[in-house]
């Protein structure tokens, strides 16, 4: 059974002080695994980025596994970490010319992942997404204590219109539906992107309605509508 475990999340934050857990409160999951003696153990998965406060050296992002079983002597401790695939120049910062040489496992700004593991051919997967990088990874968490390197399955260049990976759900057809918070130039609005479980883009859906505002541009006074044409809405 998959459930949220807020106490485990608090333990994870306290014990992983070196990490910037920007997606922990939303992306944290309780994973139940079964040992040979049929006794279940619960683990908390946390999608994390390095906070760079310990040695002024930026370390790669990662998926942390925390023991969330109150019966365990390791309760509240990080018992495993999973690395991300490192692909050179695979980051939205590179695509937009804001930085160069950023590998896929750095500067993702760990944000959301699916709230329940998605089962594909008998394996359980989490899909951590990068808010800053617009990258999407796939982590096999079938055995929380033995997680292979999480492959990069979708990069910012594969999604043509949007950036800022946010919520991830599975559709009835088995594909993933992901909200993207921004357009590719980091203004709004964003949209929805449908991917298959291998990370291939199926379709991109614009969030703006016909006749509505095309996009918004941040300013010192807040958000400014560049078109000031609004659709009516009932409240």
N, C-alpha and C positions, 0 to 999 in steps of 0.2 A: 504494500500500500504506500502511495506517495502522499506526503502531507507536509505542510509548512511547519517549521519548528523554530519559533521566534527566540526561544531560550538558547537554542543552539547557535542561532545567528549572533546573539549577543556574545556568547563565548568565542565565536569565530573572530568577531571584531576585536575583542580584548586580546586574544592570543596572537593575532596576526597584525600587530600594530605597524609593522614595516610596510604593509600593503595598503594601497588605496582601493578600498572595497566599494567602488562606486555602484556596483550592481548587486551587492550582497543582499540588501533588504528586499529586493524584488526578485533577484535571480537565484537566491539561496534555495536549495531543495533538500528535502529529507529523503534519502535513498535507503530502501530496506534490502539488505542482502542476507542470504541464508548460508550458514556454514554447514560442514559435513554432519554436525550433530543436530541439524534442523533448527537450531536456535537462531533467531533473526538478530541482526545488528543494524542499527540505523546510522546513516552517515549524512552529513550536510555538505552539499556541493556549493562552492562559492567561486564566482568568476571575479578575478582580482587583477589589479594593476599595481606596479611598484610605486610607492609614494616618494622614493628617492630622498629619504631623510636620514638614512643610516650612514651612508658613505659617499653621498653626492655622486653616486653612480647609478644610472638607470638600468635596471634589470628587466628581463622579458616579462610579459604578462603570463598568466597561468590560471589553471583551474585547481583550486584547493579542495581537499576532502577532509572534513572534520568529523571526528567520532561524536555522534549525537545520541549515543545510547547511555542513559543514566546509570545503567548497571555496569558499564565498562570502566576499568581502571584508567583508560585513556580518554574518558569523557571530556569533551571540550578541547581536545588537542588535535592539531593538524597531523593526520596519519598518512597522507599521500598528496603529491602534487603532480599535475599533468602538464607537460610542455605543449606549446603550440608549434605548428610547422613554421619554419622561418623561410620566407620567400623574399628576396631582395626587391626593394622598390615597390612593394605591394601595400600601399597605404594611400588614402585620399589626399594626404598632405603632399605626396609626390605627384599625384595626378593633377592637382591644382597649382603646382609650382610653389607651394608654401614651404617645402622642405625637400631634401633629396637624400636618397639612399636609406630611407626608412624601411626596415624589414617588417614583415607581417606580424611578427610576435612582439613588436614594440609599439607604444603609443596608440593602442587601440581605444583607450578610455573604456575600460570594462563597464558594460551597462547591463542590458537585459539578456536573458536566455529563456528558453521555454520553461514553463512552470511544472511540467511533468515530462519525464523521459519519453521520447518517441521511439516506438519499437519498429525496427526495420529488419526484416528477415531474421527475427528472433533475437536481435541485439538491441540494447537500450542506448539511446543517444541524447545528449544535450547539444544545443546549438548556441554557443556564446557569440554575441554580436558586439562589434566595436562602434561606439557612438562617434568617435572622431575618425577612425580609419575607414569606416563603412565596410569592414571585413566581416565575414561569417565563417566560423569554424564548426567542426563536428567532432564531438568527444564521445567515444564509446565508454559508457559508464556501467556496462553490464556487470563488471567486477570492479567496485569502487577502489579497491586496493591495488589494482593492476590495470591502469589506463594507458593505452598506447598514446604516442604523440598525436595531438588533435590536428587533423589536416585542415588546411585552408580550402574551403569549397566554393566561396564566392568572394570576389574582390570588388573594389569600388568601380573598376573599369567595366565590369560585366553589367552593372546596373547603369543605364544611360541617363535617367532623369533625376534620380534621387540620391540622398546621402543621409547618414545618421541612423544606423540600425537601431530599432526600438523593440516593440513587442513581437513575439513569435508564437504562432499557433499552428496546429495541423488542421488542414481541411478534410472534409469527408472523403475526398478523392486521394488522400495520402500526401498531397503536396503541402508545402509550407506557405503560410501567408504572413508577411512581415510588414509592419508599419515602418516607414522611413520618415524622419521628422522634418527633413528639409529638401529643397531642390539641390541639384548638383553644385550650384554656386553658393550654397549655404544660406540662401534666403528661404522664405516660406512661400507657399505651402509645400508639403511633401506629398507622400502618396503611399500606395500599397504595392508590394511586389510579390508575385507568386513564383516560388521556386520548387523544383522537385527536390527529393531528399539527397540528391547528389550535388545540389547547389546550382543547377542550371536554371537560368531565368526563363520562365514560361510566359509571363506577361507583367507589364507595369501599368498601374492604374492611377490616374491623377486624382488628387483630393479635391481640387477646385471644381466647382460646378460652373456650367456654362452661364455667362452673364455675371459671374461673381468676380471677386478680386483675383487678379492673375498671380500676384505675389506680394510679399511684404518685405521692406528693407529696414533693418535695424537702424535706429538713429539715437542720438543722445537724449531725445525727448520720448523715447519709446519706439513702438513699432509704427511705421508709416506705410499706409496703403498707397502704392504707386499708381493706382487706377481710380480709386474711390467710387467704384461701382459695386453695389452690394445687392445681393438677392434678399428678398423679404423672408422673414422667418416668424413662425408662431412660437410664443413662449408661454 
